[in-house]
Amino acid sequence: MLLPISTAAKGVLWTILFGMAKTCQYGGLTILGVEGYNRLKRYFRHKGREQQ
């Protein structure tokens, strides 16, 4: 937010960049799918138990 531009321009940039980030996040979840998401959760739970 230290950019030397107007507040309106900062708001527009924030909206665009936030929108792009959310689009990538949800796109990744769509590609991964429900079964892939569950498999990934199981992997990280199992990995956490091994380290204890």
N, CA, C and O atoms as a printed pandas DataFrame, in Angstrom:
     atom_number atom_name residue_name chain_id  residue_number  x_coord  y_coord  z_coord
0              1         N          MET        A               1    0.820   -1.197    0.000
1              2        CA          MET        A               1    0.000    0.000    0.000
2              3         C          MET        A               1    0.860    1.257    0.000
3              4         O          MET        A               1    0.334    2.362    0.130
4              5         N          LEU        A               2    2.146    1.110   -0.141
5              6        CA          LEU        A               2    3.029    2.265   -0.168
6              7         C          LEU        A               2    3.229    2.815   -1.582
7              8         O          LEU        A               2    4.059    3.698   -1.794
8              9         N          LEU        A               3    2.477    2.299   -2.533
9             10        CA          LEU        A               3    2.613    2.796   -3.897
10            11         C          LEU        A               3    2.169    4.251   -3.975
11            12         O          LEU        A               3    1.174    4.633   -3.359
12            13         N          PRO        A               4    2.907    5.068   -4.734
13            14        CA          PRO        A               4    2.543    6.487   -4.837
14            15         C          PRO        A               4    1.435    6.729   -5.865
15            16         O          PRO        A               4    1.611    7.517   -6.795
16            17         N          ILE        A               5    0.300    6.055   -5.699
17            18        CA          ILE        A               5   -0.837    6.238   -6.596
18            19         C          ILE        A               5   -2.078    6.531   -5.762
19            20         O          ILE        A               5   -2.056    6.429   -4.536
20            21         N          SER        A               6   -3.141    6.890   -6.433
21            22        CA          SER        A               6   -4.350    7.285   -5.711
22            23         C          SER        A               6   -4.976    6.094   -4.970
23            24         O          SER        A               6   -4.702    4.933   -5.274
24            25         N          THR        A               7   -5.805    6.417   -4.010
25            26        CA          THR        A               7   -6.491    5.393   -3.229
26            27         C          THR        A               7   -7.424    4.567   -4.103
27            28         O          THR        A               7   -7.559    3.359   -3.910
28            29         N          ALA        A               8   -8.063    5.217   -5.057
29            30        CA          ALA        A               8   -8.964    4.502   -5.963
30            31         C          ALA        A               8   -8.195    3.472   -6.799
31            32         O          ALA        A               8   -8.659    2.348   -6.989
32            33         N          ALA        A               9   -7.030    3.860   -7.290
33            34        CA          ALA        A               9   -6.219    2.935   -8.082
34            35         C          ALA        A               9   -5.743    1.762   -7.225
35            36         O          ALA        A               9   -5.701    0.625   -7.695
36            37         N          LYS        A              10   -5.387    2.037   -5.975
37            38        CA          LYS        A              10   -4.985    0.957   -5.062
38            39         C          LYS        A              10   -6.140   -0.012   -4.826
39            40         O          LYS        A              10   -5.941   -1.226   -4.768
40            41         N          GLY        A              11   -7.346    0.533   -4.691
41            42        CA          GLY        A              11   -8.521   -0.318   -4.503
42            43         C          GLY        A              11   -8.788   -1.202   -5.708
43            44         O          GLY        A              11   -9.122   -2.378   -5.567
44            45         N          VAL        A              12   -8.638   -0.623   -6.896
45            46        CA          VAL        A              12   -8.845   -1.402   -8.116
46            47         C          VAL        A              12   -7.796   -2.502   -8.224
47            48         O          VAL        A              12   -8.122   -3.648   -8.533
48            49         N          LEU        A              13   -6.538   -2.155   -7.969
49            50        CA          LEU        A              13   -5.473   -3.165   -8.013
50            51         C          LEU        A              13   -5.720   -4.280   -7.006
51            52         O          LEU        A              13   -5.553   -5.455   -7.330
52            53         N          TRP        A              14   -6.117   -3.921   -5.790
53            54        CA          TRP        A              14   -6.379   -4.922   -4.763
54            55         C          TRP        A              14   -7.501   -5.849   -5.193
55            56         O          TRP        A              14   -7.405   -7.065   -5.030
56            57         N          THR        A              15   -8.574   -5.272   -5.748
57            58        CA          THR        A              15   -9.713   -6.079   -6.182
58            59         C          THR        A              15   -9.306   -7.044   -7.287
59            60         O          THR        A              15   -9.680   -8.217   -7.256
60            61         N          ILE        A              16   -8.554   -6.566   -8.249
61            62        CA          ILE        A              16   -8.120   -7.429   -9.360
62            63         C          ILE        A              16   -7.212   -8.541   -8.853
63            64         O          ILE        A              16   -7.409   -9.708   -9.192
64            65         N          LEU        A              17   -6.222   -8.187   -8.045
65            66        CA          LEU        A              17   -5.269   -9.200   -7.569
66            67         C          LEU        A              17   -5.929  -10.203   -6.630
67            68         O          LEU        A              17   -5.630  -11.395   -6.692
68            69         N          PHE        A              18   -6.818   -9.736   -5.764
69            70        CA          PHE        A              18   -7.527  -10.642   -4.867
70            71         C          PHE        A              18   -8.424  -11.581   -5.670
71            72         O          PHE        A              18   -8.501  -12.775   -5.381
72            73         N          GLY        A              19   -9.095  -11.038   -6.672
73            74        CA          GLY        A              19   -9.945  -11.865   -7.533
74            75         C          GLY        A              19   -9.160  -12.932   -8.266
75            76         O          GLY        A              19   -9.609  -14.071   -8.388
76            77         N          MET        A              20   -7.978  -12.558   -8.757
77            78        CA          MET        A              20   -7.135  -13.538   -9.448
78            79         C          MET        A              20   -6.662  -14.630   -8.490
79            80         O          MET        A              20   -6.619  -15.804   -8.857
80            81         N          ALA        A              21   -6.310  -14.244   -7.269
81            82        CA          ALA        A              21   -5.847  -15.233   -6.284
82            83         C          ALA        A              21   -6.961  -16.218   -5.946
83            84         O          ALA        A              21   -6.724  -17.424   -5.882
84            85         N          LYS        A              22   -8.174  -15.713   -5.731
85            86        CA          LYS        A              22   -9.299  -16.602   -5.412
86            87         C          LYS        A              22   -9.649  -17.494   -6.598
87            88         O          LYS        A              22   -9.999  -18.660   -6.415
88            89         N          THR        A              23   -9.556  -16.957   -7.809
89            90        CA          THR        A              23   -9.828  -17.763   -8.994
90            91         C          THR        A              23   -8.848  -18.928   -9.092
91            92         O          THR        A              23   -9.241  -20.056   -9.390
92            93         N          CYS        A              24   -7.579  -18.651   -8.843
93            94        CA          CYS        A              24   -6.576  -19.722   -8.878
94            95         C          CYS        A              24   -6.819  -20.742   -7.774
95            96         O          CYS        A              24   -6.668  -21.944   -7.990
96            97         N          GLN        A              25   -7.191  -20.270   -6.604
97            98        CA          GLN        A              25   -7.454  -21.174   -5.474
98            99         C          GLN        A              25   -8.608  -22.113   -5.801
99           100         O          GLN        A              25   -8.480  -23.328   -5.649
100          101         N          TYR        A              26   -9.726  -21.567   -6.245
101          102        CA          TYR        A              26  -10.889  -22.401   -6.531
102          103         C          TYR        A              26  -10.674  -23.261   -7.772
103          104         O          TYR        A              26  -11.201  -24.370   -7.860
104          105         N          GLY        A              27   -9.908  -22.758   -8.721
105          106        CA          GLY        A              27   -9.572  -23.565   -9.892
106          107         C          GLY        A              27   -8.747  -24.779   -9.510
107          108         O          GLY        A              27   -8.949  -25.871  -10.043
108          109         N          GLY        A              28   -7.816  -24.586   -8.583
109          110        CA          GLY        A              28   -7.001  -25.706   -8.105
110          111         C          GLY        A              28   -7.834  -26.738   -7.377
111          112         O          GLY        A              28   -7.619  -27.939   -7.539
112          113         N          LEU        A              29   -8.789  -26.282   -6.572
113          114        CA          LEU        A              29   -9.671  -27.218   -5.876
114          115         C          LEU        A              29  -10.542  -27.978   -6.864
115          116         O          LEU        A              29  -10.820  -29.161   -6.666
116          117         N          THR        A              30  -10.973  -27.308   -7.926
117          118        CA          THR        A              30  -11.791  -27.970   -8.934
118          119         C          THR        A              30  -11.000  -29.048   -9.647
119          120         O          THR        A              30  -11.513  -30.139   -9.895
120          121         N          ILE        A              31   -9.755  -28.750   -9.976
121          122        CA          ILE        A              31   -8.906  -29.730  -10.655
122          123         C          ILE        A              31   -8.617  -30.906   -9.720
123          124         O          ILE        A              31   -8.643  -32.063  -10.139
124          125         N          LEU        A              32   -8.345  -30.600   -8.459
125          126        CA          LEU        A              32   -8.039  -31.640   -7.478
126          127         C          LEU        A              32   -9.237  -32.549   -7.249
127          128         O          LEU        A              32   -9.082  -33.766   -7.149
128          129         N          GLY        A              33  -10.415  -31.976   -7.167
129          130        CA          GLY        A              33  -11.630  -32.757   -6.973
130          131         C          GLY        A              33  -11.820  -33.174   -5.524
131          132         O          GLY        A              33  -10.932  -33.007   -4.689
132          133         N          VAL        A              34  -12.981  -33.711   -5.249
133          134        CA          VAL        A              34  -13.324  -34.103   -3.881
134          135         C          VAL        A              34  -12.454  -35.265   -3.418
135          136         O          VAL        A              34  -11.935  -35.243   -2.302
136          137         N          GLU        A              35  -12.294  -36.264   -4.251
137          138        CA          GLU        A              35  -11.510  -37.435   -3.854
138          139         C          GLU        A              35  -10.044  -37.064   -3.666
139          140         O          GLU        A              35   -9.408  -37.532   -2.722
140          141         N          GLY        A              36   -9.511  -36.250   -4.530
141          142        CA          GLY        A              36   -8.129  -35.806   -4.384
142          143         C          GLY        A              36   -7.928  -34.981   -3.125
143          144         O          GLY        A              36   -6.903  -35.109   -2.456
144          145         N          TYR        A              37   -8.892  -34.142   -2.800
145          146        CA          TYR        A              37   -8.830  -33.331   -1.582
146          147         C          TYR        A              37   -8.829  -34.226   -0.347
147          148         O          TYR        A              37   -8.050  -34.011    0.582
148          149         N          ASN        A              38   -9.702  -35.228   -0.339
149          150        CA          ASN        A              38   -9.747  -36.157    0.796
150          151         C          ASN        A              38   -8.448  -36.951    0.914
151          152         O          ASN        A              38   -7.959  -37.185    2.020
152          153         N          ARG        A              39   -7.896  -37.360   -0.209
153          154        CA          ARG        A              39   -6.639  -38.103   -0.201
154          155         C          ARG        A              39   -5.508  -37.230    0.335
155          156         O          ARG        A              39   -4.657  -37.709    1.085
156          157         N          LEU        A              40   -5.494  -35.946   -0.047
157          158        CA          LEU        A              40   -4.473  -35.020    0.427
158          159         C          LEU        A              40   -4.592  -34.783    1.934
159          160         O          LEU        A              40   -3.580  -34.733    2.632
160          161         N          LYS        A              41   -5.819  -34.639    2.439
161          162        CA          LYS        A              41   -6.025  -34.479    3.880
162          163         C          LYS        A              41   -5.529  -35.712    4.635
163          164         O          LYS        A              41   -4.865  -35.596    5.665
164          165         N          ARG        A              42   -5.860  -36.897    4.110
165          166        CA          ARG        A              42   -5.419  -38.136    4.751
166          167         C          ARG        A              42   -3.894  -38.217    4.791
167          168         O          ARG        A              42   -3.316  -38.639    5.793
168          169         N          TYR        A              43   -3.244  -37.808    3.695
169          170        CA          TYR        A              43   -1.783  -37.840    3.612
170          171         C          TYR        A              43   -1.159  -36.961    4.693
171          172         O          TYR        A              43   -0.226  -37.384    5.376
172          173         N          PHE        A              44   -1.675  -35.732    4.852
173          174        CA          PHE        A              44   -1.089  -34.826    5.830
174          175         C          PHE        A              44   -1.393  -35.257    7.259
175          176         O          PHE        A              44   -0.562  -35.056    8.145
176          177         N          ARG        A              45   -2.553  -35.841    7.505
177          178        CA          ARG        A              45   -2.850  -36.363    8.846
178          179         C          ARG        A              45   -1.904  -37.506    9.195
179          180         O          ARG        A              45   -1.367  -37.570   10.301
180          181         N          HIS        A              46   -1.708  -38.410    8.232
181          182        CA          HIS        A              46   -0.835  -39.556    8.443
182          183         C          HIS        A              46    0.612  -39.097    8.645
183          184         O          HIS        A              46    1.316  -39.631    9.502
184          185         N          LYS        A              47    1.051  -38.125    7.872
185          186        CA          LYS        A              47    2.412  -37.610    7.962
186          187         C          LYS        A              47    2.649  -36.970    9.321
187          188         O          LYS        A              47    3.735  -37.110    9.885
188          189         N          GLY        A              48    1.649  -36.266    9.862
189          190        CA          GLY        A              48    1.777  -35.635   11.180
190          191         C          GLY        A              48    1.938  -36.638   12.293
191          192         O          GLY        A              48    2.659  -36.376   13.256
192          193         N          ARG        A              49    1.278  -37.798   12.189
193          194        CA          ARG        A              49    1.380  -38.830   13.218
194          195         C          ARG        A              49    2.741  -39.490   13.210
195          196         O          ARG        A              49    3.238  -39.894   14.261
196          197         N          GLU        A              50    3.364  -39.608   12.025
197          198        CA          GLU        A              50    4.689  -40.245   11.929
198          199         C          GLU        A              50    5.750  -39.430   12.639
199          200         O          GLU        A              50    6.686  -39.999   13.201
200          201         N          GLN        A              51    5.626  -38.091   12.629
201          202        CA          GLN        A              51    6.644  -37.230   13.203
202          203         C          GLN        A              51    6.562  -37.159   14.710
203          204         O          GLN        A              51    7.532  -36.743   15.343
204          205         N          GLN        A              52    5.463  -37.540   15.315
205          206        CA          GLN        A              52    5.311  -37.437   16.770
206          207         C          GLN        A              52    6.020  -38.526   17.511
207          208         O          GLN        A              52    5.979  -38.565   18.740
